Amino acid sequence: MVKLKSLVPKFVEYVPDVLEDGVLYISVQYATASHKCACGCGRRVVTPIKPTDWSLTWNGEEVSLDPSVGNWSFPCRSHYWIRNNRIVWSRPFSDYEIRLVREKDTRGRQAYFKRRASGKKEVKQAGEGLIS
């Protein structure tokens, strides 16, 4: 398996059934981005673009996803960021660290829906949700 160093963004209405290596498919209409795992294992990675999951930034040429992509349910257990079309690899996470991240994500989703139900606006701090 060859680890990728970058992904090329491709804006589409529908994400194709067969994904090309090195392409990040972005469907604005369906608020999702998909790509083959950057580790080279070939598994499909789907990142929903919504307040409780990922956000996507596009500057007209390059895209970034936030937070990182942790493929911890895959045999490869790859973990990386997509920053300005580049893959920034993270160190492997232990089972304990993965559990902590999943628990934090669950708390974040619960807090989001609680704020929505109360009518309060969400304000994120710079760097919030990033894991080093």
Secondary structure, 3 states (H helix, E strand, C coil): CCCCCECEEEECCCCCCCCCCCEEEEECCCCEEEEECCCCCCCEEEEEECCCCEEEEECCCCEEEEEEEECCCCCCCCEEEEECCEEEECCCCCHHHHHHHHHHHHHHHHHHHHHHHHCCCCCCCCCCCCCC
